């Protein structure tokens, strides 16, 4: 049998890089291995510029503006040729960050070739441990990827909000514990989903992205030994903030990754809420409350022509489960490190892209699924009309209020309604005869006789207006 591993072009092992690549391609610029190397180059370039222009190391001249621009252009033009070159270097160095250092030194020779400029090359990776570069690169990558994710997730939450407004006044028989319950509106139920998702989005939007550049064990030992007169803590702080990150002043060799755990927990919680929404919508579809609009050429079932399966929501469920599992293990693992450093975080962080990718794929599927739904108010109305017993709640509540006010004959309202409604279906006539025989005040009786399951929705429609 021919080995598929030898096929050209290469076949992706994972679904994200194969079948689903179009939906997640935007993350490649942020969370792929080449993106990591490009961001490492960016951090090294900015560190070199920071040290030289602030005259941190005596005797080394400042880079000119044109030289700074040329170095930054190395980052901007980083592409397939540079990826291949760095991979070749790494095969020799057997160290990824060292390969970045050698790559940048080779570029600096072309930008500042004079003999007296050789000192500049010594400022590349000056006093840095690999983690100084990696933690900053990952923080910038995750920050960029989160913005991509946020844009899609926010758009999805907006789609839920639109459906909430569109279905604001459509009455719906609620089901608590799977049983018919106090009616609501479909719009209010979608508003609940929207409100939950947006709350998580606000937390994610407010995330901090921490970084450090303080040496092998976070002590600035090499820095102070090399240039004792420099204010290295201030140099570190201003550099990290120049990159757009929050400075972490207290670390071991690694930045502690607590901010990553916090962020991933919030995204995982968004995933779980969205998963809950998917299972609810799937159930509404199965109950006939939504019809799925068949796209041109869509096959619902390979053997049953009448079917349009809710595959978008089922696909989303699976991808949310994978994403959430990865985010959970990232959050729980990254906050621990043996003594001053171990390497588990390095391998673990290479799964960030997969975690984000499956969430982004799920978001794409839910958005497509929502776009293919048509509400069926007639089906919702039919279920409401078949369940007049849900009006037992307002009747007994009205009786309680009258009894509390001293109106006679209102004793044991719950028990009387339980006897009437539990385990049986009421018709409209059953309900009206019962209400008329309770001895209510005229006002309460007329109010309750006018009530139907479809109109017993309380403030549900108005609650949708809480959405901005």
C-alpha positions as CSV (number, residue, x, y, z in Angstrom):
1,X,0.0,0.0,0.0
2,X,1.3,3.4,-1.0
3,X,2.3,5.6,2.0
4,X,0.2,8.7,2.2
5,X,3.0,10.3,4.3
6,X,5.1,10.5,1.1
7,X,2.4,12.2,-1.0
8,X,3.0,15.6,-2.6
9,X,1.7,18.1,-1.6
10,X,1.9,17.0,2.0
11,X,-1.3,15.7,3.5
12,X,-2.4,17.4,6.8
13,X,-2.6,15.1,9.8
14,X,-5.2,17.2,11.6
15,X,-8.6,18.5,10.4
16,X,-7.8,22.1,11.0
17,X,-5.0,22.1,8.5
18,X,-6.9,20.0,6.0
19,X,-10.7,19.9,5.8
20,X,-11.4,23.0,7.8
21,X,-8.4,25.2,6.9
22,X,-10.5,28.0,5.3
23,X,-12.4,28.6,8.5
24,X,-9.2,28.9,10.6
25,X,-6.7,30.3,8.2
26,X,-6.6,33.7,9.9
27,X,-5.0,32.2,12.9
28,X,-1.9,31.0,10.9
29,X,-0.5,34.5,11.0
30,X,-0.6,34.4,14.8
31,X,-0.3,30.8,16.2
32,X,1.7,28.7,13.7
33,X,5.3,27.7,14.1
34,X,6.5,30.2,11.4
35,X,4.4,32.9,13.1
36,X,6.3,32.1,16.4
37,X,9.7,32.5,14.6
38,X,8.5,35.8,13.0
39,X,7.4,37.1,16.3
40,X,10.7,36.1,17.9
41,X,12.5,38.1,15.2
42,X,10.3,41.0,16.0
43,X,11.1,40.9,19.7
44,X,14.9,40.5,19.0
45,X,14.8,43.5,16.6
46,X,12.9,45.7,19.0
47,X,15.3,44.7,21.9
48,X,18.3,45.6,19.7
49,X,16.8,48.9,18.8
50,X,15.8,49.6,22.4
51,X,19.3,48.9,23.7
52,X,21.1,50.9,21.1
53,X,18.8,54.0,20.9
54,X,18.8,54.3,24.7
55,X,22.6,53.9,24.8
56,X,22.4,51.2,27.4
57,X,25.8,49.6,26.6
58,X,28.6,52.1,26.6
59,X,30.6,52.3,23.4
60,X,27.9,51.0,21.1
61,X,26.4,53.5,18.7
62,X,22.7,54.0,18.2
63,X,21.1,52.6,15.1
64,X,20.0,55.3,12.7
65,X,16.4,55.7,11.7
66,X,17.0,54.1,8.3
67,X,18.7,51.1,9.9
68,X,15.9,50.7,12.4
69,X,13.4,50.8,9.5
70,X,15.5,48.2,7.6
71,X,15.5,45.9,10.6
72,X,11.8,46.2,11.1
73,X,11.4,45.4,7.4
74,X,13.0,42.1,8.1
75,X,10.0,41.3,10.2
76,X,7.5,42.7,7.7
77,X,9.0,40.7,4.8
78,X,9.4,37.4,6.7
79,X,8.0,34.8,4.4
80,X,8.6,31.3,2.9
81,X,12.3,31.9,2.1
82,X,13.0,33.1,5.6
83,X,11.1,30.2,7.1
84,X,13.2,27.7,5.1
85,X,16.4,29.5,6.0
86,X,15.6,29.5,9.7
87,X,14.6,25.8,9.5
88,X,18.0,25.0,7.9
89,X,19.8,26.9,10.6
90,X,17.9,25.2,13.4
91,X,18.9,21.8,12.0
92,X,22.5,22.8,12.7
93,X,21.9,24.7,16.0
94,X,19.3,22.2,17.4
95,X,18.0,25.3,19.2
96,X,15.1,27.4,17.8
97,X,15.9,30.7,19.5
98,X,19.6,30.4,18.7
99,X,18.6,30.0,15.1
100,X,16.6,33.3,15.3
101,X,19.7,35.0,16.7
102,X,22.0,33.8,13.9
103,X,19.3,34.7,11.3
104,X,19.1,38.3,12.6
105,X,22.9,38.6,12.8
106,X,23.2,37.7,9.2
107,X,20.6,40.4,8.3
108,X,22.4,43.0,10.4
109,X,25.6,42.5,8.4
110,X,23.8,43.8,5.3
111,X,22.2,46.7,7.2
112,X,25.2,47.8,9.1
113,X,28.3,46.3,7.3
114,X,31.1,48.6,8.6
115,X,33.8,47.2,10.7
116,X,33.0,49.6,13.5
117,X,29.4,48.4,13.6
118,X,30.3,44.9,14.7
119,X,29.4,45.8,18.3
120,X,25.8,46.2,17.3
121,X,25.6,42.4,16.6
122,X,26.6,41.7,20.2
123,X,23.4,43.5,21.3
124,X,21.2,40.9,19.6
125,X,19.9,38.6,22.3
126,X,22.0,40.6,24.8
127,X,21.7,39.2,28.4
128,X,18.6,37.2,27.3
129,X,17.6,33.7,28.0
130,X,15.4,32.0,25.4
131,X,12.4,32.5,27.6
132,X,12.9,36.2,27.6
133,X,12.2,36.1,23.8
134,X,9.6,33.3,23.9
135,X,7.3,34.7,26.6
136,X,7.1,38.1,24.8
137,X,6.6,36.4,21.4
138,X,3.8,34.2,22.7
139,X,2.1,37.1,24.5
140,X,2.1,39.1,21.3
141,X,0.9,36.1,19.2
142,X,-1.9,35.2,21.6
143,X,-2.9,38.9,21.8
144,X,-3.2,39.0,18.0
145,X,-5.0,35.6,17.8
146,X,-7.5,36.7,20.5
147,X,-8.4,39.8,18.4
148,X,-9.1,37.5,15.4
149,X,-11.2,35.2,17.7
150,X,-13.0,38.2,19.3
151,X,-14.0,39.6,16.0
152,X,-15.7,36.4,15.0
153,X,-17.1,35.7,18.5
154,X,-18.5,39.2,18.8
155,X,-20.1,38.9,15.3
156,X,-21.8,35.7,16.5
157,X,-23.1,37.2,19.6
158,X,-24.5,40.0,17.5
159,X,-26.3,37.4,15.3
160,X,-27.9,36.0,18.5
161,X,-28.9,39.5,19.5
162,X,-30.6,40.0,16.1
163,X,-32.5,36.8,16.5
164,X,-33.6,37.8,20.0
165,X,-35.0,41.1,18.7
166,X,-36.6,39.4,15.7
167,X,-38.3,36.8,17.9
168,X,-39.0,39.2,20.8
169,X,-42.7,38.7,20.8
170,X,-43.0,35.1,19.6
171,X,-44.5,33.1,22.5
172,X,-42.8,29.8,23.4
173,X,-43.8,27.0,25.8
174,X,-40.8,26.7,28.2
175,X,-39.6,23.3,29.3
176,X,-38.0,23.0,32.7
177,X,-36.7,19.5,33.5
178,X,-38.0,18.6,30.0
179,X,-41.6,19.3,31.2
180,X,-44.0,22.0,30.0
181,X,-43.5,25.1,32.1
182,X,-44.3,28.8,32.3
183,X,-44.3,30.3,28.8
184,X,-41.7,32.7,27.7
185,X,-40.8,34.1,24.2
186,X,-38.2,32.7,21.9
187,X,-36.6,36.2,21.7
188,X,-36.1,36.3,25.5
189,X,-34.4,32.9,25.4
190,X,-32.0,34.1,22.7
191,X,-31.5,37.2,24.7
192,X,-30.3,35.1,27.6
193,X,-27.8,33.4,25.4
194,X,-26.6,36.8,24.0
195,X,-26.2,38.3,27.5
196,X,-24.2,35.3,28.7
197,X,-21.9,35.3,25.6
198,X,-21.3,39.1,25.8
199,X,-20.4,39.0,29.4
200,X,-17.6,36.5,28.7
201,X,-16.5,38.7,25.7
202,X,-16.2,41.7,28.0
203,X,-13.9,39.7,30.2
204,X,-11.8,38.5,27.3
205,X,-11.6,42.0,25.8
206,X,-10.2,43.2,29.2
207,X,-7.5,40.5,29.3
208,X,-4.0,41.4,30.4
209,X,-1.0,40.1,28.3
210,X,2.1,40.0,30.6
211,X,5.7,39.9,29.6
212,X,9.2,39.9,31.2
213,X,12.8,40.3,30.1
214,X,14.9,39.8,33.1
215,X,17.4,36.9,32.4
216,X,18.0,33.3,33.3
217,X,16.3,33.3,36.7
218,X,14.5,36.7,36.8
219,X,17.3,38.4,38.7
220,X,19.0,40.6,36.0
221,X,22.2,38.9,37.1
222,X,23.9,38.9,33.7
223,X,22.6,42.5,33.0
224,X,24.1,43.9,36.2
225,X,27.4,42.0,35.7
226,X,27.8,43.4,32.2
227,X,26.5,47.0,32.7
228,X,26.2,47.6,36.4
229,X,25.3,51.3,36.0
230,X,22.1,50.8,34.0
231,X,18.7,50.8,35.5
232,X,17.8,47.4,34.2
233,X,14.4,47.2,35.8
234,X,13.3,50.4,34.1
235,X,14.9,49.2,30.8
236,X,12.9,46.0,31.1
237,X,9.6,47.8,32.0
238,X,9.8,50.3,29.2
239,X,10.7,47.6,26.6
240,X,7.8,45.3,27.6
241,X,5.4,48.3,27.6
242,X,6.8,49.4,24.2
243,X,5.6,46.1,22.8
244,X,2.1,46.8,24.1
245,X,2.3,44.3,27.0
246,X,2.0,44.6,30.8
247,X,5.3,44.3,32.6
248,X,5.7,41.4,35.1
249,X,8.4,42.5,37.6
250,X,8.6,39.2,39.5
251,X,9.3,35.9,37.7
252,X,11.5,32.9,37.7
253,X,13.2,32.0,34.4
254,X,9.7,31.9,32.9
255,X,6.9,34.4,32.9
256,X,4.4,32.6,35.1
257,X,1.7,32.3,32.4
258,X,-1.1,33.1,34.9
259,X,-2.6,35.5,32.5
260,X,-2.8,32.8,29.9
261,X,-4.6,30.5,32.3
262,X,-7.1,33.3,33.1
263,X,-7.7,34.1,29.4
264,X,-8.1,30.4,28.4
265,X,-10.6,29.9,31.3
266,X,-12.7,32.7,30.0
267,X,-12.6,31.4,26.4
268,X,-13.4,27.9,27.6
269,X,-16.4,29.4,29.5
270,X,-17.6,31.1,26.3
271,X,-17.2,27.8,24.6
272,X,-19.4,26.0,27.2
273,X,-22.1,28.7,27.0
274,X,-22.1,28.4,23.2
275,X,-22.2,24.6,23.5
276,X,-25.3,24.9,25.7
277,X,-26.9,27.2,23.1
278,X,-26.2,24.6,20.4
279,X,-27.9,21.8,22.3
280,X,-30.9,24.0,23.0
281,X,-31.2,25.1,19.4
282,X,-30.8,21.4,18.3
283,X,-33.7,20.6,20.6
284,X,-35.9,23.4,19.3
285,X,-35.2,22.1,15.7
286,X,-36.2,18.6,16.8
287,X,-39.4,20.0,18.3
288,X,-40.3,21.8,15.0
289,X,-39.9,25.3,16.5
290,X,-37.3,26.1,13.8
291,X,-37.1,25.0,10.2
292,X,-33.8,24.7,8.5
293,X,-33.4,26.5,5.2
294,X,-31.9,24.0,2.8
295,X,-29.0,25.5,0.9
296,X,-28.7,24.8,-2.8
297,X,-27.2,21.4,-3.3
298,X,-27.3,20.5,0.4
299,X,-27.8,16.8,1.3
300,X,-29.5,16.3,4.6
301,X,-29.2,12.5,4.7
302,X,-27.5,10.1,2.4
303,X,-30.5,7.8,2.4
304,X,-33.5,9.8,3.6
305,X,-34.3,12.7,1.2
306,X,-36.8,14.4,3.5
307,X,-34.1,15.2,6.1
308,X,-32.2,18.4,6.8
309,X,-29.9,17.5,9.6
310,X,-28.8,20.1,12.1
311,X,-25.2,19.4,11.3
312,X,-23.8,22.9,11.9
313,X,-24.8,22.8,15.5
314,X,-23.6,19.2,15.9
315,X,-20.3,20.1,14.3
316,X,-20.0,23.0,16.6
317,X,-20.6,20.9,19.7
318,X,-17.8,18.5,18.8
319,X,-15.3,21.4,18.1
320,X,-16.3,23.2,21.2
321,X,-15.6,20.1,23.2
322,X,-12.1,19.7,21.7
323,X,-11.3,23.3,22.1
324,X,-12.5,23.5,25.7
325,X,-10.6,20.3,26.7
326,X,-7.4,21.8,25.3
327,X,-8.0,25.2,26.9
328,X,-8.6,23.5,30.2
329,X,-5.3,21.5,30.1
330,X,-3.5,24.6,29.0
331,X,-4.8,26.6,31.9
332,X,-4.1,23.9,34.4
333,X,-0.6,23.0,33.2
334,X,0.8,26.4,32.3
335,X,0.5,27.8,35.8
336,X,3.0,25.2,37.2
337,X,6.7,25.0,36.7
338,X,9.3,23.0,38.7
339,X,11.5,25.4,40.8
340,X,12.9,28.1,38.5
341,X,12.0,26.4,35.2
342,X,11.0,23.2,33.4
343,X,10.2,22.8,29.7
344,X,6.6,21.5,29.8
345,X,5.2,24.9,29.0
346,X,7.2,25.0,25.7
347,X,5.4,21.8,24.4
348,X,2.1,22.8,25.9
349,X,2.0,26.3,24.3
350,X,2.3,24.8,20.8
351,X,-1.3,23.6,21.2
352,X,-2.7,27.1,21.7
353,X,-3.4,27.4,18.0
354,X,-5.3,24.1,18.0
355,X,-7.4,25.2,20.9
356,X,-8.3,28.6,19.2
357,X,-8.8,26.9,15.9
358,X,-11.5,24.5,17.1
359,X,-13.3,27.3,18.9
360,X,-13.1,29.5,15.7
361,X,-14.4,26.6,13.6
362,X,-17.3,26.1,16.0
363,X,-18.2,29.8,15.9
364,X,-18.2,29.6,12.1
365,X,-20.5,26.6,12.1
366,X,-22.9,28.2,14.6
367,X,-23.0,31.4,12.5
368,X,-23.9,29.4,9.4
369,X,-26.4,27.4,11.3
370,X,-28.2,30.4,12.7
371,X,-28.3,31.9,9.2
372,X,-30.2,28.8,8.0
373,X,-32.9,28.9,10.6
374,X,-36.5,30.0,10.1
375,X,-38.7,30.3,13.2
376,X,-42.0,28.3,13.0
377,X,-44.4,30.3,15.3
378,X,-47.3,28.0,14.3
379,X,-45.5,25.0,15.9
380,X,-44.8,26.9,19.0
381,X,-48.4,28.1,19.2
382,X,-49.7,24.6,18.8
383,X,-47.7,23.4,21.8
384,X,-48.8,26.3,23.9
385,X,-52.5,25.6,23.1
386,X,-52.0,21.9,24.0
387,X,-50.8,22.8,27.5
388,X,-53.4,25.0,29.3
389,X,-52.3,23.4,32.6
390,X,-49.4,25.9,32.7
391,X,-51.9,28.5,33.7
392,X,-52.2,26.8,37.1
393,X,-49.3,29.0,38.2
394,X,-51.0,32.4,37.6
395,X,-54.3,31.2,39.1
396,X,-52.8,30.0,42.3
397,X,-50.6,33.2,42.5
398,X,-53.7,35.4,42.1
399,X,-55.5,33.3,44.8
400,X,-52.6,33.7,47.2
401,X,-52.6,37.5,46.7
402,X,-56.4,37.7,47.3
403,X,-56.1,35.4,50.3
404,X,-53.3,37.5,51.8
405,X,-55.6,40.6,51.4
406,X,-58.4,38.8,53.3
407,X,-60.7,37.7,50.4
408,X,-62.7,34.6,51.5
409,X,-62.5,31.2,49.9
410,X,-58.9,31.4,48.8
411,X,-57.6,28.7,51.1
412,X,-55.0,26.1,49.8
413,X,-54.6,27.5,46.3
414,X,-51.6,25.4,45.5
415,X,-53.2,22.2,46.5
416,X,-56.4,23.0,44.6
417,X,-54.5,23.7,41.4
418,X,-52.4,20.7,41.9
419,X,-55.5,18.5,42.0
420,X,-56.8,20.1,38.9
421,X,-53.6,20.1,36.7
422,X,-51.1,17.5,37.8
423,X,-50.8,14.6,35.5
424,X,-53.5,15.7,33.0
425,X,-54.0,18.0,30.1
426,X,-56.5,20.9,30.5
427,X,-58.5,22.3,27.6
428,X,-59.4,26.0,27.4
429,X,-63.0,25.1,28.6
430,X,-61.6,23.2,31.6
431,X,-59.6,26.1,32.6
432,X,-62.3,28.7,32.2
433,X,-64.9,26.6,34.1
434,X,-62.4,26.2,37.0
435,X,-61.6,29.9,37.2
436,X,-65.2,30.9,37.0
437,X,-66.0,28.7,40.0
438,X,-63.2,30.0,42.3
439,X,-65.1,33.0,43.8
440,X,-62.4,35.5,42.7
441,X,-63.0,39.2,42.6
442,X,-64.5,40.4,39.4
443,X,-61.2,42.1,38.4
444,X,-59.1,39.0,39.1
445,X,-61.5,36.7,37.4
446,X,-61.7,38.7,34.2
447,X,-57.9,39.0,34.1
448,X,-57.4,35.3,34.5
449,X,-60.2,34.4,32.0
450,X,-58.6,36.6,29.4
451,X,-55.3,34.8,29.9
452,X,-54.1,32.1,27.5
453,X,-50.8,30.1,27.4
454,X,-49.7,32.3,24.5
455,X,-50.3,35.5,26.4
456,X,-48.9,34.3,29.7
457,X,-45.3,35.5,28.9
458,X,-45.0,38.1,31.6
459,X,-42.3,40.6,30.8
460,X,-40.4,38.2,28.5
461,X,-40.6,40.4,25.4
462,X,-39.6,43.6,27.3
463,X,-36.6,41.8,28.8
464,X,-35.1,41.5,25.3
465,X,-34.8,45.3,25.4
466,X,-32.0,45.0,27.9
467,X,-29.8,44.1,25.0
468,X,-27.9,47.1,23.7
